[in-house]
């Protein structure tokens, strides 16, 4: 039985891995906006960044050094991490004494969740975030089942590195503390071990804290701006709706059953602390009001694990035996139906037709008007074309002027694209006021001409005496605000550039 269950876990893990590797090698649309920024961050290694802790950038530095910067290389680790997340989900079900059916339902629910597949499609801190959450849950369950106090040390390491990857795992720590208080496991709070866990996590996270102290708490500015501006359209309703859709609508039965398992089922109540981590995290996100569905998603593998066990018990009831086939079939059907929205496996026009056929309209969590493609895919188009257009402008300048010319981009996607394709198109360095790009360019003032991507002539005349529109960037499938962008040549600044540069900073 254990051999068979292990084979099922391996099977689902390999399915996810192969699915991502195929997409990365043959079906990708192009490099993603945030991937361009991550690559730039990996070339400016630091203890922190405006919008993220440093771990994912350090990992990417290693990837670029050993594997190169192709899409296949960049997205290899997210594919492996996605497979590992499914694998550990299966191990957790076994640790909860679930059998073949429970393992199948849990692993299937994770493997075909669009939110999970989409997270593993690109390189970002989010794919690693799922892994740190599931590892932390696994260690908590091991602490409960084994009583091994040394596991608290491992939990501290996981939470510490998890915080260095993405600070949202802090909610796991808050939920864990609340769960300890609200369950008989509060006895652990009378020992030194939970505090050692917290101390280890804090020590590992301290470089990022120090970076923020020395950078005017830039991350807090970023979080405030993102919540009040970028994600202002998000609310608890969109959070729950997004979870319902993005985690696969038919898996709702499984994760609701998982909540029941951890709070009310006889064997599951032993692990009620897991349920409290879910509820406390949900409460934090509701209070925040502008949280995105992806913030709650890493908890769902645990809910699927508990739900799988509940359904394994239900199918033993004769009148409910039909569920045995119906549940995995419906999860598989809707999951496969939604794969093209998480993985770019269809040609663009085929995808657009497919999305219209099943009634899905383009979506964005950032209030952007979209045409044809959802933001997730639109942000994979136009970057090389944009860079090529800027290169034409740059190469049209006299050689003596090129020496003193830089490019200014409105956001980190545009700036990251110029950096990514710079050698191919022989371009100068790029500046931007967006997030960490602002820090990287603060000392660069030795130029007289700027090629500006976007903006308007009226605005640019406020800072330059000479402004000329020389080209326009057109990218068919790009997100609308990156299409039909004017390109300007600006010179003769009205104020010293170091003064102007202080005014262009924006963290969001």
Secondary structure, 3 states (H helix, E strand, C coil): CHHHHHHHHHHHHHHHHHHHHHHHHHHCCCCCHHHHHHHHHHCCCCCCECCECCHHHHHHHHHHHHHCCCHHHHCHHHHHHHHHHHHHHHHHHHHCCCCHHHHHHHHHHHHCCHHHHHHCCCCCHHHHHHHHHHHHHHHHHHHHHHCCCCHHHHHHHHHHHHHHHCHHHHHHHHHHHHHHHHCHHHHHHHCCHHHHHHHHHHHHHHHHHHHHHCCCCHHHHHHHHHHHHHCCCCCHHHHHHHHHHHCCHHHHHHHHHHHHHHHCCCCHHHHHHHHHHHHHHHHHHHHHCCCCCHHHHCCHHHHHHHHHHHHHHHCCCHHHCCHHHHHHHHHHHHHHHHHHHCCCCCCHHHHHHHHHHCCCCCCCCCCCCCCCCCHHHHCCCCHHHHHHHHHHHHHCCCHHHHCCEEEECCCHHHHHHHHHHHHHHCCCCEECCECHHHHHHCCCCCCCEEEEECCCHHHHCCCEEEEEEEEEECCCCCCHHHCCEEEEEEEEECCCHHHHHHCCCECC
